[in-house]
């Protein structure tokens, strides 16, 4: 099957995705970090990708996933990039009111086009490569002769021009504006052909279908409209995004339309039916990941208010669980793998039937008075613990949903909770810089561990229950002797806050996720850092989890991605 590669511009990363059929998931083949990536464009042969980050443009070799050239020269942010049909020239439009034409091979500036009086919002080459169209916040569209750099014609709207696009034959230009309209222009004469009216807010993006018969427009009104280019009639309105639609693009066969939105999602639409084919990945920060006990399923909880269940062997998305009304900060499987618990900033804990994807029970008020930051099942699966921003821990009966006990003592947020392997002890880590060990049966504090100098974000028991690991914003990991409460050793993360720690099933390896975007593997006995895994650039790694056999490590980060790492290949390459 032939696959298409698309590029997504997101906060702090640029991701390359391979798209299969509607039934297949989109998997990232490269994730590159540059800061805020505003615009991306492929070269016609697909070998190069241009990404605009700040006032620079990065040229990327798609196959190798590396930056081959950085183009610098604009005096302000680059808002649009486009390759010429031959791929030898790149145009960039900027907030400095100029357009620059770059020689792709050398990276040199061929010429700077000046004439707009405000930000250049969009640039596009005509199909023959002889003309460049630009749309600007000065309400105008300019057609430029590439050879001379002269303005051939100036067209206009009554407000900012956000997007311009040539028809496949190059005879018609479409423009989308903040005056809520799309306009069609005759390129040769500059004659205004018609206005397409129907959007109720700014039109942010326009794109012609490959046959030129249909025009798609994405708007701040959260909708996409499909227009008949011959008559100007509205063919269909696509609704599903929850915020501004910033970008629209047709697949080469014209059967699929992709839309990118400020809601953080990329949707693929069946053009004929108007149905959503697929929503790719999480649309915001991944706050928690957890493997099912058999290691076949991975659950991820996100700031986008959803939980996703993934098939680990294939990487395919199995199911999306929606029901929380705010960020999901923690997920955990029951020991039998049949129930999933999720804790949310909406102040509830939900118990889900994993097979059916349905909510079994919602645990909440009365009892919880603030965000749920962490959840954990007891080893026998009968009790659930939840840690909250209200400084308390709640113990719940899983079967009935009844609140069994409230544990009080922390003076700030409870960031992490974990049961000992025998289920008799519960550990809690807090922003008050302490760890508390509680007797589950009585709810009494057994001891308080307070050697940390800053917030404790994560705690984990070793498989034998004799050691407790804690990750802190003081950039350290501490290993504690549970019986005595003494610090066995302190591991210097040498990076940033440690947001997550987890022991491997055999207890020999400790994995940690940190604020610098790295995952580290540590030898528990030696305390040495064995490997540093870099895959979440410029983002915080909030959660790490081992599969039940210890061969796979999952990491979830604020870059909205989940990465699966082959632990054996990393630690024992070549074996």
N, C-alpha and C positions, 0 to 999 in steps of 0.2 A: 504493500500500500504506500502510495506517495504521501509524504507528510509535509505540512507547511510549517515554517518557523515564523513566529511573530515576536515582536519586542514590546515589552511593557515599560512605560516610564512611571516610576513610583518614587516615593520619598526615600532618598539615600541609596537606592539600588537601581540597577537596570538588569532585568531578567530576560533571558532568551528562553522561549517555550516551544516545545515541539507539539503540534496539534495533530491528532489522528482523526478518527471518525467521531461522530456525535456521541458514540458509546464509550469512547476512550477518554482518559484523563489527560490533562496537559501537564507534562513534567518539565521542570526547569533543567536545561542542559548547561546553562551558565548563569551565574549571578555576579554582577560586577558592581562595585561601590564607588560612586563619584560625588556624593552629596545629593542635592535635589536635582533629579533628571527631569527636565521640562519637556523635551521633545526628542523623538527618535525617528530615523528614516533609514530604510535599506537601500543599498545601491541596486541598480536594475538586475545585476547578475547574482545578487544575494550574498556576495562574498564579503561586503563591508557594511557596517552599521555606523551611522553617525548619531551620537548622543550629545545633547546640549545640557551642560551643567554649569550654571552661573554664566559667566561671560566667555567661557571656553566651549569648544566643540571637540569631542573625542572621536577619533576614527578607530573602529574596532574590527579586527579580523574575526569574522563570525565563527569559522571552523576552529580556530585556535583559542578563541575567547580572550584575546589580549588586545590592549590598546597599542596600535601601531603608530599613531601620530596624535598630537594635541595641537589644535588650531587656536591661537590666541591673537586677539587684535581688536575685538569689540570692547567698547568702553562701559558696557552694561550687559544685563542678562540677555542671553540668546533665547528667543521665544519660538523660533521656527527654523527647521532645516529641510532641505530637499536636494536630491541628486538630479543631475541632468539625465536625459534618456540614455546617453552613452556611458554615464557613470564616471566621467572624467572631471566633472565640475560639481562642486557642492555650493549651494547658496544658503546663507544664514541671515535671518532677519533678527533684529535686536531692539531692545528698549532704548538703545542709543540713537534711534531713528534712522539707522542705516541698514543697508544690505551689503554683505560681502560675498564675492565669488572667489572660491578657493580652488586651486589646482590640487586634485586628490592625490596625484602621484608624489608631488613635492611638498604639499602642505603650504605652499606660498599663496599670498593674496593676489588674485588676478586683477581685480578692481573693486572699488567701493562705490556703491550706488547711493547717491544722496538726492533727496527731493521730498521725502516725507517730513512732516512737521511734528510727528509724534511716533510712539512705539510702532514698530513693524510687527504685526501679529501673525502673518501667514505669508509664505512664499511657495510658489509652484512653477515648474517649467512646463512649457507647452510640449505636446508629444513630439514635435520635430526638433525641440531643443533650441529654437531660435529666439523664443520669447520667454520672459519671466514675468509672472503676475505677482503682485504684492498687495496685501490688505493691511490697513493701518488704523490706529486709534485716532488718526486725523480725519476719519470718515471717508477716506478715499481708497481707490484701487488704482494702481499704476501698472501699465504694461511697458516693459523695458526691452529694448533691443539688446540681445546678449553681446553681439559683436562690437557695437559702439558704446554700450552702456547708457544710451540716451533714452529718455522717456518717450514712448511712442504715443501713449494716450493716457488720460486720467479720467476715471469713472468714479461714481460715488454713491454713498448711502447718506442717511441723515444722522447716523451714529457710527460708532466704531465698527470697522470691518474685521471680523474675527477669523474668517476662513475664506479661501478662494480655491477653486478647482476647475481644471480644463476638462471638457468632454473628450472621450477617446479619439475623436477625429480632429480635435483642436479648434473646431469652429465656434464653440460656445464656451463661455466662462460663467461659472456660478459663484455667487458670493453670499456669505452668511453674515448677518450683522446684529449688533445690539439694538437695532431698531425693530427687532423681532421678525424680520423678513428675510427671505432668500430672493436674490435677483438674478436674472439670466441676461447675459450680454452677448451680442454678436462680436466676435473677436476682430474680424476684418474691418468692420465699420465703426465699432464702438457703440452701436445702437442698442438701446435698452429694449429688451424683448418682452419681459414680463416680470411681475413680482409674485412670489409664492407666499401667500399669507395664511396663517393658521396657528403658528406658534404664539404663545402668550408672553414669552420672555426671550432674552438674547439667543440668537442662533450661533452656536459655538463652532460647528463643524459641518462641512458639506462634502459629499463624495458621489461621483457618478458610478453607475454600474458599468461593468466591462463592455456591454453592448450600447451604452449611452442612452438607453431607453428610460432609465429610472434614476432619480436623484435621491439620495438619503440626506437628511439633515438632523443633527443632534442639538438639543436646546437646553437652556437653563431651566426650562419648564419641566424637565425630567423625562421628556418624551423624545422619540425618534419618529420622523415622518418620512414616508416614501412617496415621491411625487412622479407623475408622468411628465417627462420632459417635453413632449410634443404639445400637450394641452395645458399643462400646469395644474392638473387635477390632483388632489390628494388620493393616493391609492390605499394607504394604510397608516395607522398611527400605532407605534409599538410602545407599550407601557410596561414598566417593571423596575426601572431604576428609581432609587429613592432620593437622589440628588442630581445636580446638573449633569447632563451628558456632554462630555468635553470632546469626544472624538468618535468618528464613525469611519468604517472602511469595509469594502467589499472583498470577498474571496475572489481569486482569479476566475472561477467559473460562474461567479455572480449569484450562486445559490445561497450563500451564507453572508450575513452582515455581522461584523464585530462592532461592539460599542463599549467605550470606556467612560466611566463616570466618576464624578467627585465622591460617590458613595464607596469608592474603592474597588468596585467590581468590574470585570470584563465579561460581557454577555455575548454569546453567539446566538444569532437568530436565523430561523428558517425563513428566507425572504418570501417564499410563496405562501406559507401558512401563517407567518407572523408569530410563531411560537419560539420560546427560548429553548435552544438546544442544550446549552451548557453554561454554567457559571463556574469559572475556574478559580480554584484555591480559596483560601480565606481572603477577605478583603481588608483585613487590618491585622494588628499585632496578634501573634500567637502567644498566649500567656501560659499554657499548660499542655503537656503531652503525656499520655499514659498508654502502655501496652496492655492488651488483654492477657490473662494468665497463660494462654496457649501461644502467645506471640504472633498470632495471625492477623490481629486487628490493632490499629493504632487510633487512639482518640485524641483530638486536639480541640482545645477551647480557645476562643479568640475574642478580641475586643469588638469584632463585628457582630457579637451577640449569638453566634452559632457554635455548635459543636460539630465537627466532622469526623466520621468514621472512615478509615482508610484500610484497604487490603494491603498488608505489608509486602507479600511476595511480588505483587504486580505494581503497587504504588497507586492503584486506582481508588478514587473516591467511592465509597460504598453508600454512604447516607449522610444527609445533613439534618441535624436536630435543631429545630428552632422553637423557641418558647420563652427564653429569657428576654427581659426587656432592657437589659444593660450588659456591660462587659462580662465575659466569663473568665474567671481568674484561675480556676482549678478544676481538674477532672480526675476521677479515680474509678477503676474497675473493682467490682466485688471479687472475692477470691474465686468464685465459680465462673466469672466472666459473663454472667447473664444480666447483671445490673451495672449501670454506669451512674456515678454521682457527679453532679456539676455544681460549683459554687459561683455565685455571681454578685456583681455590684448592685443588682436589683434587690439584694437582701434576702434572697431565697436560695435554698438548696433543692435541686430537682433530682429525682431518681428515675432513670430511663430503662425501659426494657430494650436491651441491645438488639435482639432479633427483630422486634417490631418497630423500633425507633420511636416508641411512644412514651410519654410521661406517665410513670406509675404513681408517683406521689410528689407533691411539692411541700417542702419543709420551710416554714418561715414564721412570720409574726403570728402569735406572740412568741417571744423568745429571742429573735434576732432583731437588732436595732440598727444595723449598719451593714456595709459590704461584707460578703463572704470572700475571704482571701484564700483559704485552703480547706480541702476535704480529704479524709482518709478513712478507709474501711478497716475494721478490726480483722485479724487473721481468720476468724470463723465466719466473717461476713454478716454477723448479726447486729453489729453496732457501727454507727458512722459518727465520726468526729468532724466538727466544722470550726475553723478559726475565723474570727471576724475583726473588722476594724473597730467594733464596739468594745474591744479589749477582753472579750470572753471567748470561751470554748464551749460548744454545745455537744452533748452526747445524745444520739438519737437511736431509737429502736427501728431497725430497717423494716421489719415486718409490718409494724403498725404505723410508723411515722411519728410516734410519740416522742416528746422530749424527755429523756431520762434524767439528765443532770446538766447544770450550768457550772462550769469551772471558772472561778474568778480569782484574780491575783495579779495579772499583768496590768501595767499602767499605760500601755500603748497598743497599737495594732498587733494582732496575732497573725503572723505571716505564714507560718507553717505548722502542721501537726503531723505526727507519725506514731503509729502503734509499734510497740516492741513485738518481736516474732511470737512470743507466747501470749500476747494480748493483754497482759496484766498491767503494763505501764504505757502511758501516753506521754510523748514529749511535745513541747510547744516552743516555738521560737518567735520572738517579738521584737518590735521596734524599740522596746524599752531596754534593749541590749542584753536581755537575759534569755535563758532557756529554763523551762520548768519541767520537772518530771512529776507526773501525777499517777496515783494509784487509781486505776479505772474503777475498781469495785467500790471504793469509798469516796472518790473525788478529792481526796486529800493530796496536798503537795508533799512529795517525798523529799525532793531537794531542789534548790535553785542554783543553776550554773551561771556565773556572771563574770567570766574572764574576758568576754568580748568588749571592745571599746566603742562599738557602734551597733546599729540594727542587725538582728539576726534574721536573714531572709529565708533560709532553708535548713532543714534538719533531716537526717536519715539514720536509721539503725542499721548496723551490720547484720548479715543473715543470722549470726549466732547470738545477736542481742547484747553482746558484751561491750560494743563500741558504738558511740554516737558521733556522727559527723555534723558540723554546722558551717554554713556559709554566711559571711557577714559583709556589710558595707565598709568594714575596716580593711578590706582587700585580703582577708585571710580565710583559711579553712582550719577549723580546730577539730581534732579527734579527742574524744572524751572517754574515759573509763566510766561506764555506767554505774558500776557498783560503788565506786568511791567518789565519783563526781570530779575527779582530777583530770587536767589536760594531759593527754599522752604526748601529743606533739602539735605544733602549729605549722601549717603549710602556707607559705607566702605565695599568693596568687600572682604577685608581681604584675598586676594589670589594672583591675578595677573591682568594684563591688562583685561579690560572688552571690548570684541569685538562686542557684540551684545546685544541690549535691545529691548523688545517688551511688550506692554500692553495687558492684557487679554481683550476680547471684552466688558466686563462690567466695565473695568477700575480699578478694585479693586486689581488686581495682576500685578506685573511686573516681567518678566523673564529676566535673564541675562546669557550670555555665556562668560566664561573667559579663560584666557591662561593656567590655571592650570587643565583644563579638566573638570571643574564642571559647572553645571547649577544651578542657584539659583532662588528661588521663593520668592518675597518680598511682604509684605503688603504695598500698596501705601500710605494709610493713616498713618499707624504706623511707616513705614520705617524699620520694622523689617524683618530679614531674616527668612522666614517661613520654608523653606526646602532647603537642598543642595542635588542635584542629581549627583551621581557619576557614569558615564558610558562611559566616554571617557578618560581612564587613559593615562597619559603622552602625552596628545595632546591638542591643542587649540580648543575650541568651538568657531567657527567663526560666526555661524548664529543660531538664535532661532526664532520660529514662532508658534503662536497659531492657532488652527483650528477655523472656524467661530463661533462655539458654545462654544469655550473655554475649551472643555473637553480634548483635546489632545494638547500636546506641542511637536514640532519637534525640534531636535537639530542636526546640522551638524558640523563636526569637521575635523581636518587635519589627523585623523586616517582613512579617507576615508569611514567612516560610518555615517549613519543617524539613530537616535534613536527616537522612538515615546513613549511619556510618558503619562500615564493616570493621568491627573491632579487631578480629583476628588478623585481617590483612594489614591493618594499621600497626599493630603491635609486633606482628611476626611476618613481615613482608618476605615473599619468596617461598613460604612454606606451603 
